[in-house]
Amino acid sequence: MPAPTVQPRTLYDKVFDDHVVYSGEGDTLLYIDRHLVHEVTSPQAFEGLRNAGRKVRRTDCTLATVDHNIPTITRKNFKSISTFISEPDSRAQCAALEEHVKEFGLTYFGMDDKRQEGIVHIIGPEQGFTLPGTTVVCGDSHTSTHGAFGALAFGIGTSEVEHVLATQCLPQAKSKNMRISVDGPLAEGVNSKDIVLHIIGVIGTAGGTGCVIEFSGSTIRALSMEARMSICNMAIEGGARAGMIAPDDITFEYLKGRPLSPRDGEEWDMAEAYWRTLKTDPGAKYDIEVEIRSEDIIPTVTWGTSPQDVVPIAGVVPNPEDMASNKRGNAIRSLEYMGLTPGTPMEQVKIDKAFLGSCTNGRIEDLRSAAKVIIASEKNGGPTHVSEHVYAMVVPGSGLVKQQAEGEGLDVIFKKAGFDWREAGCSMCLGMNPDQLKPQERCASTSNRNFEGRQGAGGRTHLMSPAMVAAAALTGYLTDVRKLMGSHISEDGGLKITSYFDYLSPLAVAAPDAQPTEISENEQTPVKVANAASAGLPKFNIVKGICAPMWEANIDTDKIIPKQFLKTLLRTGLGSALFWPLRYDVKTGDIIPEFVLNKEPFNKSSLLVCTGANFGCGSSREHAPWALNDFGIRCVMAPSFGDIFKNNCFKNGMLPLELSQEALDVLYKDAESGKDITVDLEKQVVVRPNGEEIQFSIDPFRRHCLLNGLDDIGLTLEHRDAIEAFEEKRSNTWPWLDGIGYAKKGGKVVPLPQRKGVKKMEW
């Protein structure tokens, strides 16, 4: 009898298949190997556990830290979060996380831990917590960063954070496979940030919707791990659920000897043998394929308020009149917000601030790349100091990155050139901390998003590489970095290059079974004050009422609910902040009467129809559906949705309803009339004011859950036996995933070998 034919599989297929706990009605139940937790998206999740009397299922698989809210000022006088963080809401979120990790017995990198002082997506890989072939989640959309290791890594909402804590599993629908191949040698002055900005410019912010992107090709294979992380970090900006790169010798060399990696010897050999199988099989099929020629990529910057609004630095501000009609309205609004005139050369755009940092570009190679520009500019007779009208800041991505940079003298180079050398943290990437832009200030930024108000209300952001940010800081204008580098473009810049391992010292951690610190029953803490609802969902059957009409494409979660309203321990009370940048004047706070939700009768809307695609793109913040729900909107109708936003809606008993463009255009006109529209989920129809019915389809399992208000965690726990069987198999097959590396079964830190050496870096 002939052997059964084995279907060729992609990298994504293999990792997905290896984590299936249960597959039946509804989404597939996936096991989650690694869970990263920070202070912004977790308070309501822990409160949900407490209200339901649930524990964290696998404390050894969760790593917690604070990053979004923390100030980047000096920590010489740091004693505690309560005395160090002055902003009340930021302090409350950070204090709540410290409470939660004590209560639930989690591993925590706090602000007095030298491994912290930074960003969760830099700390995870740096410590070896991120490993090939794992599933990695975090309540943060840029979890896609970890896909650079061949992990399936994606952002989740707060309800899903609670779900993973309680069950170590997540229901997930299988995504489509997309491959983006980049081939050929890179031109001088081009690096990974230019690659990913160019890709997003080609595919658009919705190009990867419903997909997991595998980045491949000779250009990608030649990149360092840090460069690969920058590319996967921004896969989410291309609309993808996740980005992945197959692991190889560069991956293994990066991981070997890190604190949470498999130990040298049999464990490492077993792990590496498995990791080497994690590559796409010959003949495997992709749903979408995109090919990029590296020779087409030159240093790239954004001009608008979406990561897809890109142009080569040698180009000009585009003219909306030259664009397709469906893109013209967004472009006009973007240029108005950005204060730019069509036809203006990009190198004539003057900046006010420069930001080097973030989970996209806050690693040691990024800092070296920028420092090299400063050195080369001086050698070429160019500017040697930050322009007099520019404030420039450098924010390392972690405490260890900062130590290594100082060991190499990078801090001296930056400070001598007039840059502000800061402590580590998320900083100005999203401005939830004191590092923010003022209205109309223009920033050259290495961060990942240029949405309206992302770095501060009214602030204007241009995305680019670390080298390009350094060039802009020195000249005071967006600048082609190649002009400053001159003949020194291929040199090492005379930098002192060291190894991560030179700065790593063994640190003891709490054993996984350590008893949490007792908290007095009478102590009034932020968590005890917050009484967020978490159990059960309202049933969704028929929703009838006023429908608010909107036309914009790519309405992102920052626009739905800006970052300043994420500093809450509650799921409720966000309705008044819904669409804040559109409803209120960012300078005065006054209501803008023309905005639809400020008008009668739309200020009482229970439905929303949007004719523009990709509604809810951007962040994983579950606050977006919370704000809509709190306002009273139970259903949003649009041509398509951001994947994470769509999932978050279902988790909150809301219906994200995808309809045809023709149906939406009709309903938009109906909505403008101010007459009632009805969404009947039982019959699966939208009823127009004239009685005409528009049929729609929806996943049967999603429909069943909405109609019955079913709680996802309860559904998952019905499969306890399957979860336990999977965990037993997991321990036998991938034993290096149990425990947290050096602290397995309460053991102490194993001393690490001190390695010297230089890895190839991006210039």
Secondary structure by P-SEA (a helix, b strand, c coil): ccccccccccaaaaaaaacccccccccbbbbbcbbbbcccccaaaaaaaaaacccccccccbbbbbcccccccccccccccccccccaaaaaaaaaaaaaaaaacccccccccccccccaaaaaaaaccccccbbbbccccccccccccccccccccaaaaaaaaacccccccbbbbbbbbbbccccccccaaaaaaaaaaacccccccccbbbbbccccccccaaaaaaaaaacccccccbbbbbbcaaaaaacccccccccccaaaaaaaaaaaaccccccccccbbbbbbcccccccccccccccccccccccccccccccccaaaaaaaaaaaacccccccccccccccccccccccccaaaaaaaaaaaaaaaaacccccccccbbbbbbbccaaaaaaaaaaaaaaaaaaabbbbbccccccccccccccccccccccccccccccccccccbbbbbbcaaaaaaaaaacccccccccccccccccccccccccccccccccccccccccbbbbcccccccccccccccccccccccccbbbbbbbccccccccccccccccccccccccccccccccccccccccccccccccccccccbbbbcccccccccccaaaaaaaaaacccccccccccaaaaaaaaaaccccccccaaaaaaaaaaaaacbbbbbbccccbbbccccbbbbbbccaaaaaaaaacccaaaaaacaaaaaaaaaaaaaaacccccccccccccccccccccccccccccc
